[in-house]
Amino acid sequence: MRLPSDIHAYPAHWEADVVLRDGGTARIRPITPDDAGRLVSFYERVSDESKYYRFFAPYPRLSDRDVHRFTHHDYVDRVGLAATIGDEFVATVRYDRIDGGGLPATGPADEAEVAFLVQDAHQGRGVASALLEHIAAVARERGIRRFAAEVLPANTKMIKVFTDAGYTQKRSFEDGVVRLEFDLEPTDRSLAVMRAREQRAEARSVHRLLAPGSVAVIGTGRAPGGVGRAVLRNLLDDGFTGPLYAVNRAFPQGQERLDPEGVPAHRSIREIDGPVDLAVVAVPADQVPSVVADCGEHGVQGLVVVSAGYAESGPEGRDRQRELVRQARTHGMRIIGPNAFGIINTADGVRLNASLSPRLPAPGRLGLFTQSGAIGIALLSGLDRRGAGIAGVSTFISAGNRADLSGNDLLQYWYDDPRTDVALMYLESIGNPRKFTRLAKRTAQVKPVVVVKGARHSGSAPTGHAVPATGIPDATVSALLRQAGVIRVGTITELVDVGLLLSSQPLPEGPRVAILGNSDSLGLLTYDACLTDGLRPLPPRDLTTAATPDDFRHALAQVLTDDACDAVVVTAIPWVGDAAAAELAGAVRGVAAEAAARGAAKPVAVVHLEIPGLAEALAAPDPAAPAPGPGEADGGDGDDAPFPAPRIPAYPAAERAVRALAEAVGYARWRRQAEEPGRVPEYEDIDEAGAAADIHVLLAPAEEPSELPPDVPPAPHPVTLSAPDAQRLLARYGVSVLPALPAPDPDAAVRAATRLGFPVALKTTAPHLRHRADLGGVRLDLGGEAELRRAYAELTGYLGAPEELRLVVQRMAPRGVDTVVRAAIDPAAGAVLSFGLAGAPSELLGDTAHRLVPATDRDAAELVRSIRTARLLFGWRGARPVDTAALEELLLRVSRMVDDHPEVVAVDLEPVVVAPRGLSVLGAAVRLAPPPPRTDLGPRHLPSY
């Protein structure tokens, strides 16, 4: 709600840190009277040409009146924002509300004139675009719906800022000036523009950290040993291609080199003559602030803080961590850490091992992100043991407390990183679930994203992770990740298993699996594992224990050409004879290469029991070509060139291979479906405006004394709607609730039944008995007055007095399957639509499916079919199938209502009886509240915890 113009409270919620186009950061905040000196200093550094473009005339300096005008705002009709780096302004923007004639105005005028000024040294960094996003959001908050800007035709950069923003706009030319007018309501194009800019900026900020031209290790010990010295040693030993510097304020005065490493030594980073792109900080936490200040003054682009003693150590450490982030962002730097294990980039032109890992992993196609140093060590070790040829790494980031750079930033980077084909992530917390699912879904459309989520059952993030709390159950998180195409696995072992398969094999076309090998028992175990994981295995083919590598070759060649098979699992046990593991590996890889050359590549996995050297032989890199990407096969240099032998993942247990294959099948199916996404249907009978009017009235604050100033309206409070109000609101969206009439005594029950028509149901609505048919609080199919009175007496006799039971009478609905439809808003994840069968068994099993709102027709169909008890809806044990089309329509209508009206924070329809024809909603509860802020729709900003 727009505030009156005479309120001058500083709007602290407008402050934000943003990532600029080049990967650096800036802070955007409202301008205050205290900024007069900064404004004058800023203006003095702007070129005469830029001043001319801003004021349409030579304007060498600001008068005192100008300074007062540009620093004194009411934050309603006149607003100014500044982009700052360090303590200096680098750009400003302001709007002034105007009326239809272009004169200064107050509300309800909804147009404002906007103007920018960007320091020349910072033009081209995307500062103006970021400021436009933020000033537009401020204007919308203050009731302004349209901006007008007058620009000189020669000022093409500023015209481009406006025209590229994606808003609906109108352009005119008069008196030598270009006039632009544009609506501030976000459009699909403006959101797409904003998110594309966000992706480029955040990806660039990660690239600056992973590919620095030079590195300084601050806190390098004077003697061998210690964290700083270890990181410096790792950088040297693994061949970092740029200049390295050792920094320690305890180095003796005049020491120029650190031996035996032979690295230039300095007491402070300020003593280094050349630029330093990345600083690894390994000093005690109390010394970090001065180090960060020195780095900022020297122009360092990013920090890897391995120092501990921050949020993981308690409240004081948490405050220290917030100050670290604030200080680094003030200087335009991004942080990995604190308490980080480090970062790795295996690219030939970089070879960066700024971590505590003793050696650089083999280069490859896997991108790794962890929030734990211990898990990072386990991941790197596990991949190394499984064979460097098949398990190479492109980039590795272990972010520790992830106070700044997070998994979201890495998804932005990996999205279009040509060196990364599969993203593997270990997450203990998700600071912004709504953004994470959006980024993960976009990335998963081009490459797999595999996630292990730690802290699943503790309900809280690890101590060092300062992230917003979310009440989403772990099962719901899993469902939302699946909706986004994320492959969620349960353990680090499964993470490696799935990553190996996806990074080396093409995606399967379907779930049909051929099994062949020299052990009937191992083949049967693989067959059972396939059934357990939802695959469709063909009968195992037993080659007998006397099988030779040639037998494997011929059998594999046959199944790879069989159109009835989508993937192959080869099982092998040690054999009696002279055959070596290398021969078997060569046979399998050779046949796979021949199939790929014919364009008939299929995923192949090998399960072996105690065959030394087989996994290594299957994974050995072929010098002819790099590893294939997901969904691809290796390719030769020409039509006549021999096709390189693809690398084959090997597993020590059938269950592990099959589980990895099942995840690949599910992901491939999601990719195919994502190419033709579902749609959100339009229903002509929905009354969106009428529902909005109802919600406005229902949320209106009650008339009661208030201590607020008379010009500040009271805020609405959350409210649970009465049954009639809930039914009326749902009816606006075509959802009819079967009426239930109160029955405070037997005579009232009879009158209600007569009005509704027999047969009827008599049931309690007391909170402790509601939806608990197992406690006997419901009587069904009461066909007459006598039966109704007898049931009334039984209920009140067994369960309590009528006023305690809150009895109601409801007309009987057609027989069917009882289900539950819910929607709820989580502040972090957004609106979630849920479906399951009604009753205690489903609740105990947690058999509920979830999707993010707005749900598409495909989402609704999947919701109905994804619960484990879905067969009850489709004619189980000879019963008639129920009307799932009507059920899907109900889900979509509820999704639309919650999406259209964020004030609807909870909807509970229970039970929904789905009959063979149609359905009946027997109970409904709706809760309204002021809508939580939609951070995903607002301007770009970095999180602040």
N, C-alpha and C positions, 0 to 999 in steps of 0.2 A: 504493500500500500504506500502511495506517495506521501512523503512527509511535507509539512508546511515549510515555506521558504525561510522562515526565521529560525530554524533549528540549525545550529552550527557545530554539533558534535563531530569530532574527527572520526571518519569512517575507517577504522583500522582494518575492517574486513576487505577493503579494496587493495590492501598491500599484497604483493605477489612477487615471487621470483620466477623469471622466465628464461628459457633457453633460446638463444638467438641463432640466426641462420648459420653462423660459422662455428657453432658449438659452445661459445662462451655464454655467460649468464649476465643478466641485469636484473635490478630490482625496480618494480613499478610501484609507486605510492602517490597518495594525494599531496599536492603542494600546499604548504602552510606559510603563515607570515614569517616564520623563522628561516625560510629559504631565500630571503631577499638577497643575501650576499652570494649564495650559490647561483641564483638566477642571473645576477649581473656578470659573475665570472663566466658562466656558461655562454651568455650572449656575446661576450668579448671574444670567445674562441670560434664563433660562427662566422663564416666568410660573408663578405658584402653581397655576393650573389645570392646566397641562401636568405639573407635578411631581406633582400629585394623581393624574392619570391614570396616571402611571408607577409610583407607589408605593402607590396606593390609600389614601392618607392624607396629611394635611398634612406636608410634608417640606421646610422652608425652606432647609436647608443640608446639605451632605455632611459627615459626620464624617471624622476622619482614617482610621478603619477602612474607611469606604466608599471613600475616595479610594484607599487601598491596594488594596482588592479590585477596584476598577474599572480600575486601571492595571497590575495584575500578572496576567499570564496565562501559561498554559503553551503556548498556541497549538495545543492538541490537544483537551482536554476543556473548557477555558475560553478563549474568544476574544472580544476586543472590537475593533470597527472604528470609526473616526471619519471623518466627512466634514469636510473642512477647506476654508476659503477664506482666502487669506492665511495667517497663522500661527494662525488661530483655529478652534476646533471650531464647527460649526454643527449637527451631529447625531451621535449615537452609536448603536451597536447591539452587543449581546453575546449570546452563547449559553453555556449551562452544560449539559454532558451530564448526563442523569438516567437513573435506572433505572425499572422499571415502577411503583414506588411514588412517583415524583417526587423521590427523594433524589439528591444528587450521586453521580456514578458515573464509572467509566472504561470503556474498551473491554472487552468487545465490545458494551456497551450502545450502541444506535444511535438514541436519541432525545435531543433537547436542548430546553431551554426558551429562548425568544428574547424579547428586549424592546428597545424603541426609545425614544429621546428626541430630539426635534427642536426646535431653537430656534424660538420663535414667529415671528420675523421671516422665517424661511426655510420655514415650513410652506406647502404648496401648490405648491412648486417641484419636487416629485418626488424629494426627497432620500431619503425613507424607502423608496420603491420601488426606487431604485438600490441603497441599502444592503441591502435584502432580497435582491436578486439576488446581490450579492457575498457576503453572509454564508451564503447557501444553497450557493454554489459552494465556499466554504471548508469548510462542514460536510460536504459530499459527499466532499471530498478527505480529510477526517479520519474517514471511515467512519460518519458520521451520516446516517440515511436519513429522519428525520422530525423536524419541529419542532412544538412545542406553545407556545401563547401564551395568556395570560390577560389579558382586556381588560375594562374597565368598559363597560357598555352605552352610556353617554353618550359614550364616546370613538369616535364614528362614523368619524372620519378614519382612525384606525389600523385599525379593523375593515375599512374599505374597502381599505386597503393590502394586507391579507392576502387578502380575498375576491377582489380584482381581479387577483391575481397569476397565476391560471390553474392553480395546482397542484391535485391531487386532495386534497380536504379533508373534514374532519368537524367539525361544530359542535354544542356543547352549552351548556346554561345551568344553573349550580348556584351556590347561595349568593350570588346577586347578581352573578356574574361570568360573562362569555362565555368559554368555552374553545374555542379553535380548534386543531385538529390537522391537519397537512397533510404529505403525502409530498413529498420534495425531488427525486424523479426528474423530470427535465423531461418535460413532455407537449407534444403539438402545440399545445394552447391556451396553455400558459405560454410557449412559444417565440413564438407569434403575438403574445401580449401584450407580451413583451419587445421584439420587433422593431417593433411599432406604436409603442411608447413611444420607441424609438430613432429612428424616422423623424420623429416629431413634434418631438423635442428637437433633432435635428441640422438639420432643416429650419428650425426657429425660429432656431437659431444663425446660419444663413446669412442668413435674413431680416433679422436685426438688423444685419448688415454691409451688406446691399444697400439697406436702407431706413432709414437713420439720420435722426434728427430734427435733428442738428447735427453738424458736421464741423470738426475742427481739423487744420491742416497744420503739422506740427512739423518745422522745418528750412526754413521759407520764407525765401528769400534776401532780404537787404536791398536788393539791386539787381535789376533785371529779369534773367531768365536763371536757369539752374540748375533742378534737378529739382523741388524743393519749390515754387518760384515758378511753374513750368509747371503743376503739378497744381492749385495754387490758381487760376491763370488759367483753366484748363479748367473747373473747378467753377463759377466765376463766369460765364464766357461761355456755358455750356450751361444756365444757369438753375437751379442747385440751389435747391430750394425752402425750405431751412432755414437757420439761422444758420451763418456761416462765421467761422473764427478763424485768424489767422496767428500762429504761435508760433516764436520764435527767441531763444535766450538772449543773442544778440549785439545784439538791438535796444537802442537807447539808453534809458537810464532815463527814464521819463516819456512815451515814445512810446505814443500810444493808437491810432493808425490807420496802416495801410499804404497809401500812395498810389502810383500813381493808382487802385488797386483799391478803396480806401475800406473796407477790411476791418479790424475791430478787431484790434489787434496786442498781443501779450503776450510777456513773456520766459519764462514757464512756464505750462503748462496749469493749474497750481494757482491762477493768478491769475484764471482765468475764473470769473465768478460763476455762470453757468448750467451745466446739464448738457452734457456732450459725449458723444455716442454712438459716434462713429467718429473715430479718429486716424490720419492718414496720416503715417508716420514716414519722413523723408528727411534723416537726419543721418548722419554717419560711424558705422561699426559700433561703435567704442569708446564712443560717446556714447549708444547705444541703451539699455543697461541702466538708466541714470538716467531716461531718457525713459519707459521702460516702468513703472518704479516710480512716477513722477509720475502716469501715466495710471491705474494701478491704484488709487492713493489718491484720485483724482478721480472714480472710478466709470465710466471709459470702458468700453464694452461690447466693442469690437473694434478690431483694429489692421490696417492695410495697410502693411507694411514694404517700401518700395521700396529701402531701403539695401542695398548689396552688401557683400561681404567676409565671407561665411559659408561654408557647406559647399562652395560652388563654388571656394573659394580654397585648400582643403587641410585637413589635420587640425586645425589651430588654429581655422579657420573652422567646421569641423564641431562642435567643442566649443562654440564661441560660439553656434552655431545651437541646439544642445540646451539650453543655458542660457537662451536667449531664449524657447524654448517653455515650459520649466519655470517661468520667471519670469512669463510672461503667464498661464499656467494657474493659477498660485498666486493670481492676482487675479481669476480667473473670466473671463478674456478669451480670445477666439479670434483667430488670426493668419492673414492672407493674406500669403504670402511666406516668408522674406525674398527679396530680389532680385526683387520682383514688378513687373509692368507696371501693375497696378491693376485696378479694378473699375468697371463701368458698369451703370446701371439706367435704362432709357428711360421708365419709367412717368411719366405726366403729373404725379402728385402727388409725385414724387421728383426726376427728372431729375438723376441722380447721375453725374458723370464724374470719379471719383477715380482717374484714370489719366493716362498720358502720351500718350493719343490726342488729337490736336489738336481733334477735334470729336466730339460725341455722334452715334452712328449713328442712322439713321431707326428709329423704333419698329416692332416687328414681332413675329413668333412664334418666332424662333430663339433658343435659349439656347446660349451659347458658353462653353467652358472650355478653356483651354490651359495647358500647363506651360512655355511659352516666350513671352517678350515679342515676339521676332521673328516667330514664327508668329502671335501675336495680331494684330500689325500687318498681316501678310499676309491674315489672315482678314477683318478689318474692311475693308481696302482692296478685296479681291476682291468682297465682298458689295456694297460701295458702287458699284463699277464695273458690276456686273450689274443695277443698277436698284434704287433704294431702295424702290420700291413692292412689289417681290416679295421682297426680301431683308432685311427689317427685323429688328432685334434686340430681344429682351426684356431679357436680362441677359448680361453678359460678365464673365468672371473670368480673369485671367492670373496664376497663382499662383506663378510663379517656382520656388523650391526646394520648395514645398508641404510645409513642415515641419509644418504643422498641418492647415489646411483643405485637402481634396483633392477629387478628382473624385467620390469616394463621397458626400461631403457635398452636392455639387451634384445628384447623382442623387436624394438624399433630398428636396432642395428642389424640383427640377423635377417630381417625381412628381405632385404635386397643385397645381402652380403654374398657375393658369388662363391666365396670359399666355404660357406657353411650350408650343408644340405639337411642336417638334422639338428634340432635344438634339444639338449638335455638339461633339465632344471631340477634342482633340489630346493624346495621352498619350505621355510618354517612359518612364514607369515605372508599374507598378501595385503599390502597396505591399501591398495585401491582395486578391489575386486572387479568393479564395473569397467575400469580401464583395462585391467589385465585380460578379462574375457574378450573385450573388443579387439585388443592388439593380438591376442593369441588366435582368435578366429581368423583375422586377416593373414597372419603368418602361416597358420595351418592350411590355408588355401593354396600355398605354394611350397611348403616344406613341413615335415612333421615336427610337432612340439610334444615332447614327452616329459612328464612331470611326476616327481615324488613329492608329496605334501607331508612334511613332518608336523608334529604337535597336533595330530588329528583328534585325539581324545582328551587332551588337557583343557581344551576350550580357551586357551590363551596363547599369546605369542611368547617366544623366548624373552628372557629378561632384557637383552640388549636391543630389542626391536620396538621402537616407539611408533606403533601404528594404531590406527583407530580400531576399537573393538567391534566385532561383528558377532551377532547371535546366530549366524547361519549354521545349522548342523552339518557335520562332515558329509553325510549322504547327499545333502543338497549341493554342497560345493562340488562333489563328484559329478552330479547330474549337469550342473551348469558348465563344468569344464568339458564334459562330453558334447554338450550342445555347441560349444565353441570349437569342436574338432580336436581338443587336446587329448592326448593319450595319457591317462593317469594310471600309474602303476604303484604297487605298494612298497617296494623295497629298492635299495640301490642295486642289488643283483638284477632285478627285473629291468631297471632303468638301463643297465649296460646291455642286457640280453636284447631288449627291443631296439636299442640304438644300433647295435651291431647288425641286426637284420635289415633295418631301414636304411642304413648307410651303405649297404653293399648289394642289396637285392631290389629288383623291380617290385612295384606294388602288385599284389594279387588281384586278378579280375573277379574273384569270387571265393566262396568258402570251401570248395571241393579240394580235398587233399589226398594225394597219392602217397602211399607208404611202401617202401621197399627196403630190404636189408637181408642180412645173413643170420638173423635171429628171430624166430617166430614169436618168442616171448616178448622181446623188446618191441616188435611190431605191434603186438596186441596192447602193450602198455601205451604206445603212441596212439593207437586207435581209440582207446578209452579216454586218453587225455584230450583228443580232438572233440569227442562227444561232450565231454565236461565243459569245454570252452566254446561250445556252440558252433563248431565247424562240422563239415559233412565229409567224413573220411570215406575213401574207397576201401574195399577189403585189402588188408595188408598182403603184399607179395613177398613170400619167403624164398630167398635165393639159396637157402641152406648154408650151413657152416662151411661147406666146401667151396663157397663162391670165391672167385678170383676177381681182381680189379676189372678184367674184361667183362665178367658177368655183370658187375655193377654198371659198367659203361653201357652195355646193350640194354639192360633193364631201364636205366635212367633215360636213355635216348627214346625208348618207346613211350614212357609216360609223359615226357616233355612234348611229344607230338600228339598226345591224346587230348582232343577237345573237351573231354569229360573231366579234365583235371585242371585246377587253377594254381596249385602249389605242390611241392614235393618235399617229403621228409625222408632222408636216407638214414637208416639205422645200421650201426656196425658194431660188432664185438670182435675181440681178438680172434684170429683164425690160426689154424695149424698149417704151417707151410712157410715158404720163403718170401711171400709178398710183403712189401714194406709199406709203411704209412704213406710215403711219398708217391708210390704207385697208385694207391687208392685215391689220394687227393688229386693226382694228375688225371685219372679217369673221370672223376666227378667234374672237375673244372673244365676239362676238355669238352665234355658233352654239353655243359652249360654254355660254353663259348660258341659251339656249333649252333645251338638253339638261338642264342642271341643274334648270331650272324644272319639267321633266317628270319629275324624279326619275331621270334616266338619265345622270347625270354620269359621265364616264370621263376618265382622265388624258390630257392632250394636251401634247405637247412639240413645239417648233419647232426645226428645224435650218436655219440660213440661212448663206449664203456672201456676205459683203460687201454687206449691205443696211443702210446707215447708218440709225440711228434705229428699226429694227424691234424690237430687244430692249427699248429704252426704252418704246416704245409698247405692247408686250405686257405690260410690267411696271407701267405707270402705275397708281397706286392709283385705285380707283373710290370716290368719296366716299359712295356709297350704303351700303357695308358694309365691315367689316374683312375681313381675309383668312380663308379657310376653314381649318379644322384638318385634319389628316390623316384621310382617310376621310370628309370632309364636303365639301359644296358650299356656296357662298355662298347666303344666303337673303334674300328680300325682306321688307318689313314687313307684307305682307298678300297675299291671293290676287290682288288686282288690281294690285299694285305691280309695276313692271318689275323683272325679275330682274337684280341687279348683274352686270356683266361680270367673270368671273373673270380673274385675272392668269395669264399663260401663261409658263413658263420658256423661254428661247431659248438655243441652244447653237451654237457656231461649227463643230462637227464632229459627224458622225453617231455616231461611236463614243462620244463623251461623253454624248450624249442617251440612247443605247441602254443604256449602262452604268448610268446613273442609273435608267432605267426598269426594268432587270433587277433592280437592288437593291430597288426598290419592289415588284416582283412577288414576290421572295423573302421580303421582310418581310411582305407581306400574307398569303402562304401560311402563314408562321410564326404570325401572329396568329390565323388561322382554326384552325390546329391547336392553339394554346394554349387555345382555348375548350373543347376536349375533350382534356385531357392524357392521356398514356398512364398505365398502371398498372405497379406492380412486382408481378409474379406471385408467388403463394405456391405452393411445391412441398411436397407432403406428405412426400416422402422425404428432406428436408433434416434433418440431425441437428445443429442449432446447438449444443446443450449438449455433445454428444460432441466436436465440433470445438473448443469452448472448453477442454474438459478436455485434449485433445491439445496445444493451443497452450500451455497452462499448463505442462505437463510439458516440452515441447520448448524452451520459453524459460527454464526453470529454470537459474540460474547454476551453473556447474561447481563442484565441491568443490575449492577451492584456497585457500591462505593469503590473508588479506586484512588490510589495515592499518586497516580501518574499526573503529569501536568495536563491542564484542560485541552491543550492542542495536540496531545498525543493519544490516538485512539487505543483502547485496550486490545490486546492480542486475543484471538480466538483460542479456545481450549479444546483438546481432544474430546470426542463424544462418541459413545456407542449408541447407535440409533435404536429407537423403539421398533417393535415389529412392524407397525403400519408404515413408519418412515422408511425402514429398510426395504419393505416390499414396494413402496412407491418409487424409490430410487432405482431399484433393480428393474422395475417395469419399464423405465425409460430406455433400458437397453434390451428390452424384449425378453427378460427373465421373469417368468411368472412363478410365484410362490403359492402353494396350496394354502388357502386360508385356514387358520386355527382359531377357534373361539374359546374364550376362558370359561371354565366350569368350576366356579367356587363352591357349588353344592350340587346335589343330584338333580334338582329341578332345572338348574341352569344348564346342566349337561344335556338334559332331555330337550330343552328348548333349542340349544345349539345344534343338536343332531337333527331335530325336525327342520331347522332352517337350512342346514347343509344337505340333508338327505341321507338316509341310511343306505348301505352300511357305513359305519364310522369307526374310527380308532380313538381310544381314550389313552392319553399318555401324560406323564409328568414332564414339567419343564424346569424343575428345581436344578440348580447348578450341579449338585452332587449326584443327580440321577439322570441328567440329560444325556441322550445318546448311549444309555447303558441298558439296552434291552436285556442283557444277561442278568440284571438285578430285578427283572420282573416289573419294570415301571411302565409297561405298554400292554394294552389289550387291543387286539385287532379283530376286524370282521364282526363288529357288534351289529346284528341285523335288526334289533328292535329295542323298545324302551326297557323291557324287562332285563334283557341281557346287559344293557348299558348301566342300569341301576345296580345289578349284581356285580358287574366289574368295578363300578365306583366304590361299592362297599368293600370289595376285596382289596383294592389298592389302598384305600384309607385305613383299612384294618391292619394290613401288613406293613405299610411303609410310613404312615404318619398322617397328621391332620391335613385337610385340603389346603389350608393356607401355607403349609410347609411344602406340599408337593407341587403346588401351582399347576393344577390339572387343566388340560385343554382337550377339546374335541375337534377332530379333523376328519374330513371325508376320506374314505379309503381310496388309495391310489391303485392303479393296475399293478399286478404282481410283476416283479422284476428283480434286478440285482441292485443292492444298496451300495452307493458310491459316495465319495466326498470330493468336492471341488473347493479349493481354497486359493486365495491370492493374498500376498502380504508384501509389505515394503521393508526392505532392510536398508538402513542408511548408507551402507557401503556398496552393496551389490545391486540395489534397485529393486524393482518389483519382480516377484517370483510367483509363477502360477504352478499349483500343485494338484495332483490327482491320485486317488487310491480308492480301494474298496473300503466300505464302512465296516467297523467292528474291531473287537479286541485282537483277533489273530493278525490282521494287517498292521495294526499299530505295534504289536509286539515284534513283528518281523521287520518293521520299518519299510514296508512295501509301498512306498510312495514315490511317484515320479515328479520331476520338477523341470520347468523351463523358464527362461527369462522372458519378461514381457517387453515388447508386444510379441505374442505368439503368432506364428503363421499357421496356415492350414496343415502344413506338414508337421509342425511342432505338435499340434493338437492330436493328429493321428498317431504320432509316436508316443505321446503321453499315455494315450489309452492302451497302447500295445506294449509298453515297456515295463509295466509292473509284472511281477512274477505270477500273480494270480489272474492275469489277463484272460486266460482260457475260460474263466467263468463267464466272460462277456460274449464268447463266441461259440456257445453251444456245447459246454462240457458235459460229458456223460449223458448225451442225448437231449439235453435241455435246448429250448429254442434260443437261437442267438438274439441278443438284444439290439436295440437301435443305437449303434455306435455313432451313426451320422448325427443324430440328435445330440448325443453326448459331446461330440467334437464341436458342434455349433455352440453349445452352452459354454464350453471352455473358451472359445474364441470371443463370445460376447462378454464374458467376465474379464478377459484379457483387455478388450477394447475399453471397458469402463475404467479399469485401473490405469491404463495408459493415457486415456483422455483426461482423467481427473486425478492428479497426484495427491489430492486431498483424501482420496479413498485409500486408506493405509492398510485396511484388512477387510477381506470378504470371506465368509465361511458359509458354504452351502452344504448342509448335512441333516438328514441323508438326501441324496438325489437318487430316486428309484428309477432305474433305466429298464423299461419294459421292451418286449419285442417290437412295439410300435410306440414311439414317443417316450417321454420321461416326465417325472413329477418331482419338483423341488419341495420337500416337506418342511425344511427349516432353513432360516437364513439369518445371519448376523453380519452387520456392516459397521465398521468403525471409521470415523473421519478425524482428521487432524490437519493442522497447517502443514503444507507440503514440505518435506525436507529439501535442502538445496540439491540441485542437479549439477554436480561438479563436472559431469561428462559433457554437459551442454554449454558450460560457461567458457570463458577465455582460457587459453593455455596458461598453465602455471605449474611450477614444481611443488610437490607436497611439502607441507610444514607440519611437523608433529609436535 
